[in-house]
Amino acid sequence: MKPYKKIVLAGGNGYLGTVLANYYRDLADEVIILARKQKLVDGNVHTAVWDGETEAGWTVHLASADMLINLCGKNVNCRYTEKNKREIIRSRVVPTELLGKVINKMVNPPKVWINVTSATIYRHAEDHPQDEETGEIGYGFSIDVCNIWESTFFKTDTPNTRKIALRMGIVLGRSDSVFPRLLNLVRFGLGGKQGDGQQYIAWVHEHDVARSTQWLLDHPELNGIFNCTAPESVKNTDMMRAIREAYGAPLGLPAPQWLLEVGAIVIGTETELILKSRWVMPKRLLDSGFKFQYEKAEHAVHDILSIRE
């Protein structure tokens, strides 16, 4: 007998949704992915079509769910044009408001609702780590997005559903995540530091992401804001060195800030995603007794590379 009956992943057709679906398929009777397009049934993983904006038949799938995880949001890896800014905010706020509205009316709502937000909400930090209790909120568009997003989430009235905002770091995984892009830089001899290399990376292994959601599900006393990052953030220069050493590439050309700014324009992204120092501590997870399987970046890198194709 499996420990859970139903796990629902809103906007779960992307990379992280796939990770979570694969993790819970052996733990739950069914995993429901709310997505814009129907997909073939994959064992006990099913897709229910929704647009993230209107109530429809998908709402029945929330009934009696053990957990709802909301993963909705346009990828921030783009230029911050006014159009993209509006869509980045809207793609997070609208589905969150919708889910809150639906859950509020339910007789048998999900037991817990995890909204995956972002650890980038904290300021650029090179002096000390930022935790949930003493961390300082930063400024700028990315932080504005996080503030609006979390405010929308917590203002919804869901008296029978426990709510957790999971401030996610950069997820390291085997496919379609940040890691393959960093690995490609190493492969082509460009795997040196970015900028001065002193900026911290708040990272977390994909398996620890899934494990942390199960931990939060299994501990009904936990609610509110949680950072989901490995306990040991690592500087950019050290992360790139760990990837080079694990891959067997002795050298990697660095990318100075001016070159990154030019490259960001060419590929349609923002240098903030590379140069901001994210030094984040998962204090509340650690205080609750959660043990990370991958605490050190080099261990996570070796694990990912050990089964690469």
C-alpha positions in Angstrom: 0.0 0.0 0.0 1.4 3.4 -1.0 1.7 6.1 1.6 -0.3 8.8 -0.4 -3.4 8.7 -2.5 -2.9 11.7 -4.7 -0.3 14.3 -5.5 -1.2 17.2 -7.8 1.4 19.2 -9.7 0.0 22.5 -11.2 2.1 23.6 -14.2 4.0 20.3 -13.8 4.9 19.6 -17.4 8.4 21.2 -17.2 11.7 20.0 -15.8 11.0 20.2 -12.1 7.5 18.8 -12.6 9.0 15.8 -14.3 11.4 15.3 -11.4 8.5 15.4 -8.9 6.2 13.2 -10.9 8.9 10.5 -11.2 9.6 10.8 -7.5 6.0 10.4 -6.4 4.9 7.8 -8.9 6.0 5.0 -6.6 4.7 6.8 -3.5 1.2 7.8 -4.5 -1.7 6.0 -6.0 -1.9 8.7 -8.6 0.0 11.8 -9.7 -2.0 14.5 -11.5 -0.3 17.1 -13.7 -2.3 20.2 -14.5 -1.0 21.3 -17.9 -2.2 23.1 -21.0 -1.9 20.1 -23.2 -3.1 16.5 -22.7 -0.4 13.9 -22.6 -0.6 10.1 -22.8 -1.2 8.3 -19.5 2.1 7.1 -18.0 1.3 4.4 -15.5 -0.3 6.3 -12.5 0.8 9.7 -13.8 -2.1 11.5 -15.6 -2.6 14.9 -17.1 -5.6 17.1 -16.6 -5.9 20.1 -19.0 -6.2 23.6 -17.5 -5.3 27.1 -18.7 -4.3 28.4 -15.3 -6.9 31.1 -15.5 -10.4 29.7 -15.4 -12.3 27.1 -13.3 -13.2 24.0 -15.3 -13.2 20.2 -14.9 -9.7 20.1 -13.6 -10.9 21.3 -10.2 -12.2 17.9 -9.2 -8.6 16.6 -9.2 -7.8 18.8 -6.1 -10.4 17.0 -4.0 -8.8 15.0 -1.2 -5.3 15.5 -2.6 -2.5 14.8 -0.1 -0.5 17.7 -1.6 -0.7 20.3 -4.3 2.6 21.8 -5.6 2.2 24.9 -7.8 5.1 25.2 -10.3 3.5 27.8 -12.6 5.5 30.7 -14.0 7.2 31.9 -17.2 10.9 31.2 -17.3 12.9 34.2 -16.1 15.7 33.4 -18.4 14.8 36.1 -20.9 15.4 39.8 -21.4 13.4 42.0 -19.0 11.3 43.9 -21.6 8.1 45.4 -20.4 6.1 42.7 -22.2 8.2 39.9 -20.6 7.9 41.6 -17.2 4.2 41.6 -17.4 4.0 38.0 -18.5 6.5 36.9 -15.8 4.3 38.4 -13.1 1.0 37.4 -14.6 2.0 33.8 -15.2 2.7 33.5 -11.4 0.0 35.6 -9.9 -3.0 34.5 -11.9 -2.7 30.7 -11.4 -1.9 31.3 -7.7 -5.0 33.4 -7.2 -7.1 30.8 -9.1 -5.9 27.9 -7.0 -6.6 29.8 -3.8 -10.1 30.7 -5.0 -10.9 27.1 -5.8 -9.4 25.7 -2.6 -11.3 28.2 -0.5 -14.6 26.8 -1.7 -13.8 23.1 -1.4 -15.2 20.8 1.3 -12.2 18.4 1.0 -9.3 20.5 -0.2 -5.6 19.4 -0.5 -4.0 18.9 2.9 -1.0 21.0 2.0 -0.3 23.5 -0.8 3.3 24.2 -1.7 4.0 27.2 -3.9 7.5 27.0 -5.4 8.8 30.5 -5.3 12.4 31.8 -5.6 15.4 32.2 -3.3 16.4 35.2 -5.4 14.1 37.3 -3.1 17.1 38.0 -0.8 19.6 40.7 -1.4 22.9 40.3 -3.2 24.9 38.7 -0.3 28.7 38.1 -0.1 29.0 38.8 3.7 26.8 36.2 5.3 24.0 33.7 4.4 20.4 34.8 4.2 17.8 32.7 6.1 14.1 32.8 6.5 14.2 34.6 9.9 16.9 37.2 9.5 17.4 37.4 5.7 17.2 40.8 4.1 14.9 41.2 1.1 16.6 42.8 -2.0 15.4 45.2 -4.6 14.9 45.2 -8.3 12.5 43.5 -10.7 13.2 39.9 -9.7 12.6 40.7 -6.0 9.4 42.6 -6.9 8.1 39.4 -8.7 8.8 37.3 -5.6 7.1 39.8 -3.3 4.0 40.0 -5.4 4.0 36.2 -5.9 4.3 35.4 -2.2 1.8 38.1 -1.1 -0.7 36.7 -3.5 -0.2 33.2 -2.2 -0.5 34.0 1.5 -3.4 36.4 1.2 -5.7 33.7 -0.1 -7.9 32.2 2.6 -7.5 28.4 2.8 -8.3 27.5 6.4 -8.3 23.8 5.8 -5.1 23.7 3.7 -1.7 24.2 5.1 0.5 26.6 3.0 4.2 26.6 2.4 6.2 29.0 0.1 9.3 27.1 -0.9 12.0 29.5 -1.9 13.9 27.5 -4.5 17.6 27.8 -5.3 19.1 26.8 -8.6 18.2 23.2 -9.2 21.0 20.9 -10.3 19.8 17.9 -12.3 20.4 15.6 -15.2 18.3 17.1 -17.9 16.8 20.4 -19.0 18.1 22.3 -15.9 20.9 24.8 -15.4 23.5 22.1 -15.0 23.6 20.9 -18.7 24.3 24.5 -19.7 27.2 24.8 -17.3 28.5 21.5 -18.5 28.4 22.6 -22.1 30.6 25.6 -21.2 33.1 23.1 -19.7 33.0 20.9 -22.7 33.9 23.7 -25.1 36.7 25.1 -22.9 34.7 28.0 -21.5 34.1 26.6 -18.0 36.0 29.3 -16.1 34.5 31.8 -13.6 31.8 34.2 -14.7 32.5 37.8 -13.7 34.9 37.9 -10.7 33.6 34.4 -9.7 33.0 35.5 -6.1 29.3 35.5 -6.3 27.6 32.7 -4.4 25.3 30.2 -6.0 22.3 29.0 -3.9 21.9 25.5 -5.4 20.1 22.3 -4.6 20.2 18.8 -6.1 16.9 17.8 -7.8 16.6 14.7 -5.5 16.7 16.9 -2.4 14.0 19.1 -3.9 11.7 16.1 -4.1 12.7 14.8 -0.7 12.1 18.2 0.9 8.5 18.3 -0.4 7.8 14.9 1.1 9.3 16.0 4.4 7.1 19.1 4.4 4.1 16.9 3.6 4.8 14.5 6.4 5.2 17.1 9.0 1.9 18.9 9.5 3.4 21.3 12.1 5.4 23.0 9.4 4.1 25.9 7.4 5.1 29.4 6.1 8.3 30.2 4.3 11.1 27.7 3.7 14.3 28.0 1.8 15.1 25.1 -0.4 18.8 25.3 -1.0 21.7 23.1 -0.1 23.3 24.0 3.3 26.6 24.9 1.6 26.2 27.6 -1.0 29.3 27.7 -3.3 31.1 30.5 -5.1 30.8 30.6 -8.9 34.5 30.0 -9.3 34.4 26.9 -7.1 31.3 25.5 -8.8 32.9 25.8 -12.2 36.1 24.2 -10.9 34.0 21.3 -9.5 32.4 20.7 -12.8 35.7 20.9 -14.7 37.4 18.4 -12.3 34.5 16.0 -12.4 34.3 16.1 -16.2 38.1 15.9 -16.6 38.7 19.3 -18.2 41.9 20.9 -16.8 41.2 24.4 -18.0 38.3 26.7 -18.6 38.4 30.2 -20.0 36.8 32.8 -17.8 34.0 35.2 -18.9 34.5 38.8 -17.7 31.5 40.9 -16.9 31.6 42.9 -20.1 31.6 39.8 -22.2 28.6 38.4 -20.2 26.7 41.6 -20.8 27.3 41.3 -24.5 26.4 37.6 -24.5 23.3 38.2 -22.5 22.0 40.5 -25.2 22.8 38.0 -27.9 21.1 35.0 -26.3 18.3 37.0 -24.8 18.8 36.8 -21.0 19.9 39.0 -18.1 23.4 39.1 -16.5 21.7 39.3 -13.1 20.9 35.6 -13.4 24.7 34.9 -13.5 26.2 37.7 -11.4 23.9 38.1 -8.4 25.4 36.6 -5.3 22.8 34.3 -3.8 24.0 33.1 -0.4 21.0 31.4 1.1 20.7 29.1 4.2 17.8 26.5 4.6 17.6 27.2 8.3 14.0 26.1 8.8 14.4 22.8 7.0 17.6 22.0 9.0 16.0 23.1 12.3 13.0 20.8 11.5 15.4 17.8 11.2 15.6 17.5 7.4 18.9 15.9 6.2 20.1 16.8 2.8 21.5 14.0 0.8 23.8 16.3 -1.2 25.3 19.0 1.0 28.4 19.7 -1.0 28.4 20.9 -4.6 31.1 18.5 -5.7 29.1 15.5 -4.5 26.0 16.7 -6.4 28.1 17.3 -9.5 29.7 13.8 -9.3 26.3 12.2 -8.9 24.8 14.0 -11.9 27.9 13.2 -14.1 28.1 9.6 -13.0 25.0 8.6 -15.0 25.3 11.0 -17.9 24.7 9.5 -21.3 
